[in-house]
Each structure stands twice: as structure tokens, then as C-alpha cells.
């Protein structure tokens, strides 16, 4: 399999990237060193948007107190809610690290975005993160009025490892007859801990995410349990009865083919599914380089899909 060409603007940004401690090449070396990936857990300088109110809530969680970071447009209306699950190879990241996307969703979708600060591997392997996300879902459904949300209009969204946990949360809600979810939005999700897809096998040294980093991430998160469907959602025997889905994959990303395969399985199970492959995009492109043209188009498309799904 030939690795597709990276979008020229993204390639130029990769070549000149000054992304601080995050490496656009060689993520595996960072994940192999606890002192280095610990730096990726630190909260970055935060963007500001005076159109969105931001606050932290602390709720009882499976592992103790669980932090939810809530983003709400400045309105008195009851709004739909988006449970957002950040990425970070299961080992790093935070709501703050993806605050720009949460602000964008809150402002442009006109929704309350609740980003869950789930426990991280390897200190807390599966099912800790999945349990925390599901606890956050059940809390916002039961306490929607406290954050000005509408419990009848809940979407779950996430990217990369967060896409895995978001998909797991949706599966669990169906299986446990939990809160009603009207939509799931997964961005370059990692849904197969077996690392079996063609793009995973062939895209070994792509920018931002390489195969060796994926192997480490899964070893930390769920080495012994990745066939369990809440760890690897693509392994679920039945995907019927799930909410409609929007799945975006990046063309130059080892996770590309498992995202496409998950979309195919959802569609085959009768779930209305929109699959978008972003040409020339690398993993995490819209987070690392949100002002690039390809990123702006993708972010606008994510907003469009969520707005359409959550409108009254």
C-alpha cells in the first residue's frame, strides 16, 4: 500500500512546527518515557472566548472525584449537550488540551459541551477511562438542568483515543438501557486494539502518529482486554440500535482504515452513518493546525453534522 501524500499546507506546517513539547514525528519515543509523556498532561495556555462560559464541576466517579469541564454559550435557553472525550493515546491529554475544539462546538453548534477529565493509562488501564466517560454521561443526563442542558438531545463526540472511548460509551448506553444518545461524532477514532487494518500495517512512520506509538498506547491501556468490545468497539458482535454516526478519518493516518471499517459495520447494521475521509490530512491535523484550510473545512463539517443532529 502506498502512503498518500500529505496536504501541502499541512506538510509545510509539519516542517516548521513549533508545537512545544508535542512531537510531530516520533511519538513512540515520548510514549516510551514516562517523564516525557507526563509533560503532555500539563495544561497548556488556554484560548479565550467571551461568548462561552467555562467552568469546572466535580462529580462522584468510579475512581473518586471526577472533573467535568463545562462550556456553555451565553444564553438562557435550554441547549443540547455534547459529551466530549479528549484524545491522547490513552496516556495524556486533558479537557484543556482540546479547549479550542470544545469552545468551537459550544459556540457554533450552540450546545453545552461537557469534556470529561478521565483517568489515564498506564496508571489507570481499561476500563477506568471508559467507566469515567460513562459516569459523566449518566450524570449529565440526570442533572441536565444544572448545566442548562436538554437531556433529550445528547451527542457523544471524541477524537483518536477519545473516539474509542466515545464509541464505547455509546455502546454501553445501548447495552445498559442508559441515557438516550441521539448522535455520535468520532474523529479519526482508534477502535481496534488488535491493530489489524491495512493502514496500521503499512503506515508505520507517518507524521504525528506511527505504528510503534499505537502499540505502546494499547499496551498501556488494554493489553490483555482489547477484544472486549468496550475496549475495542469494532469487536462488538452487534452494532445495531446505535445512534446515527458521523465519522471523519484522516487519509494519511494509521487509524484510517479501522475508522472506515467501523463506519461500514455501523451502516451494515442499519445505523445511519456519514463517513468523511479528509484528503491529505494526518492524525490530529485539526487540533495541531486548526487554521489550515483542510482543518477549517473539517471543523466546519463536524459542526454542521452536530448542529443538524441536535436541532429541535
N, C-alpha and C positions, 0 to 999 in steps of 0.2 A: 504494500500500500504506500502510495506517495503522499508525503505530508504536504497539505495545501500551503500556498503562500500566505504569509501574514499580510493583512491590510497595510498598505504603505504608510499611512499616518500612524497606525499603531506601532509598526516596526520602527519608525523614526523616534517615537516616544520611548520605546524599549531601549533603543540605542543610547538615548540621552537621559534615561530615567534617573531621577533623584527622589526615590521613594523612601528615603530614610533607612530604617533597618530591614525593610522587606526586600528580599532579593528577587529581581525579575528573572534571574537564572539561578539554578542550584538550590531550590527549596529543600531538597533532600538533606543537604548539609546542615541546614538550620534545624530541621526536624530531628536530626540525629543528635543534637546537642541541647540538653535542657536549658542551659544558660542562654542560648540564643533564642529558642522559641519562647522562653519566658519574657523576653523583651517585646515580643509581638502581642503579649497580653496587656501591656501598658496602654492606658487610654491616650489617644492622640489629641492634638489641638482640635477643638470642635467647631464645626461650622455654625453659623447663627442664622436664624430666620424668624423675624419678629411676627410672622403670620402664623407660627406654630408654637403652641405651649409645650414645654418639655418638662417632665418631672419623673422621679423615681418612686415606685411603690414597692413594698416588701410584703410578700405573702408567705404563708406556710407552704413549704415544698417537701418533696420526698427526702431530701438530704438536709433539711433545715430551712432557714430563711432563704427565699428565692426572690431575686430582684427583677422587676419588670420596669423597663424604661418606656414611658408613655409619651406619644407625640399626638397632639390634638390641635387641629385648626381652630383658630379663634372664632368660634361660633357657638351659639346656644342650642343649635339643632342637635337632635339625636342622629348620630352618624354610624355608618357601617364600621366594622372593626377588621383590622388585618393583624393576625398574629404573625410576627416576623421572626425568623430564626437566622441569625448571622452565620456566616461560614468561618473557615479557619482550620481545615484539615482535622477537625475534631479536637485539636490541641491548643488553639489560640483564638484570638478574636474576642469581640465584645460588642454590645449594642453601640457603644461609642465609635468603634472602628468602622461601622457602616451607617453612621448617623446621617450622612448626606443622602443615602438612598431612603432611609426612613422618613426624613423630612420631605423628600420629593413625593413619596407615596402619600404622606399625610396631606400635604398641600394640594397636589394635583389630582389625586383620587378623591379627595375630600372625605377622609376616613381617619378614625382613631387607629394609629399604629402602635402595637404593643410588642416591643422587642424583648425577648427573654434572655436573661444572662445565665444560661445553663452551665452546669458543671462540665469541666473539660478533662479529656484524657491527656496523658495516661493515668493521672491520679484517680480519675473517676471514669473508668471504662463503661461501655454499654452494660446496662441500659440507663445510666444516670442522665445523659443528655436527653434521651427520648422521654424518660419519665418526667423530667423538668418541663419539657415543652408541652407534654400532655396536661400536666398540672396547671400550666399557665392557661391553656385553652379552657379547661373546665372552670378556672377562676374567672376569666373574663366573661364567659357565658353566664355565670351565676351572678356576677357583680357588674354587669354592663352599665347600669345606671350610675355607678360610682365614677365611671370614666366617660360618661356621656355617649355610650355606645348602644347600638341596636343588636340584641342577641339573636335576632332572626337573620342578620346579614353579617356573617363571619367568613372571612377568607383566611387561608393559611399560606404563607409565602416564605421562601428561603432560597439561598444560592449555595452551590457547592456542597460542603458538608451540611450546611443549613438546609439545602434542598432535600438531602437524605432525611434529616430529622423532621422536616415539614411533611414529607410524604409518609413517614412513619406515623406522625401524629394523625394524619387524615385516615390512614388505615385503622389505627386504634380506635378512633372515634366511631368508625363504622362498626367495628367488631364488638365494641362495648356498648353500643347504642348510646354514645356520648353526645356532646353538643352537635347541633346541626351546622355543617360547614357547607357553604354554597359554592366555593371555588377554591382551587389550589393553583398557585403560581410558582413554578420551580425553574430556577435559572441555573444552567449548567450543573444539574444535580449529580451527585455521586450515589447511585442507588444499588450498586453491585459490588459487595465486598470480595467476591471471587475474582475480580479483575480479569474477566474473561473476554471482553469485547475486542473487536479488531483494532479499534483506535488505541485502546490501552496497550495492546501488544506491540503496535507499530510506532506510536507516537512516544518514543522513550525519552526524548530530550527536547521537548517543546518548551517555550518560554513560560514562566510563572509556575506551571505545574508539570512535573515529569513523573515517569512511572515509579522511580525509586522513592519519591516523596509520597506517592499514593500507597506504596507498600508499607512504609513506616506509619502513615496515618491509620491504616486499617489494623496494623499490628497493635498500635496503641489503643484503638477504640474497641475492636471486637474480633480479636484474632481467633478466638475459639467459637464465636457465635454468629459469624456473618451469614450463615444460611437462614438464621432466624429472620422472618420477614420484617419485624420491626427494626432490625439492624440493616438488612438488605431488602428494601421494599420490592425490588424486582423479583425476589424469590417467593412472594406471596402466591399461593395457589390460585386465588381468585381475586381479580381486581374489579369485579362488578359492583355496582351500587355506590361507587365513589363519586364525589362531586366533579363537575367539569374541570378540565385542566388546561393550563397554558404552560408549555414547556419551551424554554429557549436554550439552545445549545450553541456553543462556540465552535466554529469549523476547525480551528487549529488547537484542539483540546483533547487530551486522552479520554476525557469523560464524554466526548461527543456521542459515541455510538450507544453507550448504555442509556443516555437520555433519549435518544431516538428509539431505542428498543422499548423503553418504558412507555413512551408515548404510543408506540404501536400496540403494546399489550393493553393499555387502557382503552384505546379505540376498539380493539378486537373484543373487549369485554362490554362494549356498549356505552362507554364513558365518552361524552363529547370532549374532544381533545384538539387543541391547536398546537402544532409544533412549528417552531421557527428556528431555522439554522442561520446564525449570523455570519455572513461571509467574511473570511479573513480575520475573524476575532480569535483571541487567545483566552484562556481561562481567566476570569476575573477582570476582563477588559473594562467593563463599565464601572467597576469600583476603583481600579487603579488610574484609569484615564477617562473620567466621566465627560470631559469636554470634547473628546474626539468625536468626529462626525458619526462613526459607526456606533459609538456608545450612546450618543444622544438619540439616535434613531431607535436603538434598542430600549432605552429607558422610557422613551415616549410610547413605545409599543407595549411595554409592561404596564404603564399607567392606563393606556387605552383598554387593555384586557381586563384589568381590575375594575375600572370605572364601569364598564359595560356589565360585568358580572354582579356588581354590588349596587347598581342603581335600584331605586324603589320599584 
